[in-house]
Amino acid sequence: MARIGAEERRQDFIEAAVKVIAEHGVTNATTRRIAAAADSPLATLHYVFHTKDDLLYAVYESLINLPQQSLQHVLEGATAAESTGDMLRQLVTWFTDHPEMATTQFELFCWILRNKPAMAAKIYTVSLEATQHAIDRVTQSAFDQTALTTISRLLINLFDGLMLSWFTHGDRARLEAETETACRAVKSLVASY
């Protein structure tokens, strides 16, 4: 039997955790259940992730990084406002195309906020920095730090609100219409700079 490297096994555990959290919630996402979903011994999970918190942080970090990778498509000749609005649209589309990941991200953040406030603050900071970096890249460094922070926070707040609304009503057409409204709001703010 071929030996599986720690990094590959790490990714298996992250993917298994996403599925288990989406199905059972964070509280019921035991390391035993996650190891079983990854088809791995529990001891291997604890070797790769020393604590459940380490695993949860890795899951959340993955949920921040994966959609950021989808933001490679910048509209040719687009203004900074159009690029930033399109970025919000791409994020919403990515998560609606990956509903298990959207559910996991929401469930995980709510659990962390309630149970590990310091980790929640750290995760929000990582998310804000990733969003700032992505906006800076798609707009070709068009903003000073204050504007970049303001735009990034608005984008995160709009995205989170759109996802919460979608979880509640489940209507993709309604989500798309609400996303277009939110994109116009982002474009208006960006254009004001």
C-alpha positions in Angstrom: 0.0 0.0 0.0 1.4 3.4 -1.0 2.2 5.8 1.8 0.3 9.1 1.8 2.3 12.2 2.6 1.3 14.5 5.5 0.4 17.4 3.2 -1.9 15.3 1.1 -3.4 13.8 4.2 -3.8 17.3 5.6 -5.9 18.2 2.6 -8.0 15.1 3.0 -8.8 16.0 6.5 -9.7 19.6 5.6 -12.1 18.3 2.8 -13.6 15.7 5.2 -14.1 18.4 7.8 -15.9 20.6 5.3 -18.3 17.8 4.5 -18.9 16.8 8.2 -19.4 20.4 9.3 -21.8 21.1 6.5 -23.8 18.0 7.4 -23.6 17.9 11.2 -22.5 21.4 12.3 -19.3 22.2 14.1 -20.4 20.9 17.5 -21.0 17.5 16.1 -18.0 17.5 13.8 -15.9 15.3 16.1 -12.4 14.4 15.2 -13.5 10.8 15.1 -16.2 11.6 12.6 -13.9 13.7 10.5 -11.2 10.9 10.5 -13.9 8.4 9.4 -15.0 10.7 6.6 -11.4 11.0 5.4 -11.1 7.2 5.6 -8.2 7.5 8.0 -7.3 6.4 11.5 -8.0 9.0 14.2 -4.4 8.9 15.3 -3.3 10.1 11.9 -5.7 13.1 12.1 -4.2 13.9 15.5 -0.7 13.6 14.1 -1.4 16.0 11.3 -3.6 18.4 13.4 -2.5 18.4 17.0 -5.8 20.0 18.1 -9.3 20.3 16.8 -8.8 24.1 16.8 -5.8 23.7 14.5 -8.0 21.7 12.1 -10.8 24.3 12.3 -8.5 27.1 11.6 -7.0 25.2 8.6 -10.6 24.6 7.3 -11.4 28.3 7.6 -8.2 29.4 6.0 -8.9 27.0 3.1 -12.4 28.6 2.7 -10.8 32.0 2.5 -8.1 30.9 0.0 -10.1 28.7 -2.4 -12.5 31.4 -3.6 -9.7 34.0 -3.8 -8.1 31.7 -6.5 -11.2 32.1 -8.6 -10.6 35.9 -8.7 -8.0 35.6 -11.4 -10.4 36.8 -14.1 -10.2 40.5 -14.4 -12.3 42.2 -17.0 -10.1 43.6 -19.8 -10.2 47.4 -19.8 -12.5 47.5 -16.7 -12.3 50.4 -14.3 -11.4 49.8 -10.7 -15.1 50.2 -9.8 -16.2 47.6 -12.4 -13.4 45.2 -11.3 -14.3 45.4 -7.6 -18.0 45.0 -8.3 -17.2 41.9 -10.5 -15.0 40.6 -7.7 -18.1 40.5 -5.4 -20.1 38.8 -8.1 -17.4 36.1 -8.6 -17.2 35.4 -4.9 -21.0 34.9 -4.6 -21.0 32.7 -7.7 -18.1 30.6 -6.4 -19.8 29.9 -3.1 -23.2 29.2 -4.7 -21.5 26.8 -7.0 -19.9 25.2 -3.8 -22.9 25.3 -1.3 -21.2 22.8 1.1 -18.3 25.2 1.5 -20.6 28.1 1.9 -22.6 26.3 4.6 -19.4 25.2 6.4 -17.9 28.7 6.3 -21.0 30.2 7.8 -21.5 27.5 10.4 -17.8 27.6 11.4 -17.6 31.3 11.8 -20.7 31.5 13.9 -19.4 28.7 16.1 -15.9 30.3 16.4 -17.5 33.7 17.2 -19.5 32.2 20.0 -16.8 29.8 21.4 -13.4 31.2 20.4 -13.7 35.0 20.0 -9.9 35.5 19.7 -9.8 33.0 16.9 -12.8 34.8 15.2 -10.9 38.1 15.4 -7.9 36.5 13.8 -9.9 34.9 11.1 -11.6 38.2 10.3 -8.2 39.8 10.0 -7.0 37.1 7.7 -10.1 37.5 5.6 -9.8 41.3 5.4 -6.1 41.1 4.4 -6.9 38.5 1.7 -9.7 40.8 0.4 -7.5 43.8 0.5 -4.8 41.9 -1.5 -7.3 40.7 -4.1 -8.8 44.2 -4.5 -5.3 45.7 -4.7 -4.4 43.2 -7.4 -7.6 43.6 -9.6 -7.5 47.4 -9.4 -3.7 47.6 -10.0 -3.1 49.3 -6.6 -5.5 52.2 -7.3 -6.2 53.0 -3.6 -4.5 54.2 -0.5 -4.6 52.0 2.6 -7.6 53.8 4.1 -9.7 53.4 1.0 -8.6 49.8 0.5 -9.7 48.9 4.0 -13.0 50.7 3.7 -13.8 49.0 0.3 -12.7 45.6 1.6 -14.9 45.8 4.7 -17.9 46.8 2.6 -17.2 43.9 0.2 -17.0 41.4 3.1 -20.1 42.8 4.8 -22.1 42.7 1.5 -20.9 39.2 0.8 -21.7 37.9 4.2 -25.2 39.5 4.1 -25.9 38.0 0.6 -24.8 34.5 1.8 -27.0 34.7 4.9 -30.0 35.9 2.8 -29.4 33.0 0.3 -29.2 30.5 3.2 -32.5 31.8 4.4 -34.5 31.9 1.1 -32.6 29.5 -1.1 -33.7 31.3 -4.3 -30.8 31.6 -6.7 -32.6 34.1 -9.0 -33.3 36.3 -6.0 -29.6 36.0 -4.9 -28.4 37.0 -8.3 -30.7 40.1 -8.3 -29.5 41.0 -4.8 -25.9 40.5 -5.8 -26.3 42.9 -8.7 -27.7 45.5 -6.4 -24.7 45.0 -4.0 -22.3 45.2 -6.9 -23.7 48.6 -7.9 -23.2 49.7 -4.3 -19.6 48.6 -4.3 -19.0 50.3 -7.7 -20.5 53.5 -6.4 -18.2 53.5 -3.4 -15.1 52.6 -5.4 -15.9 55.3 -8.0 -16.2 57.9 -5.3 -12.4 57.4 -4.6 
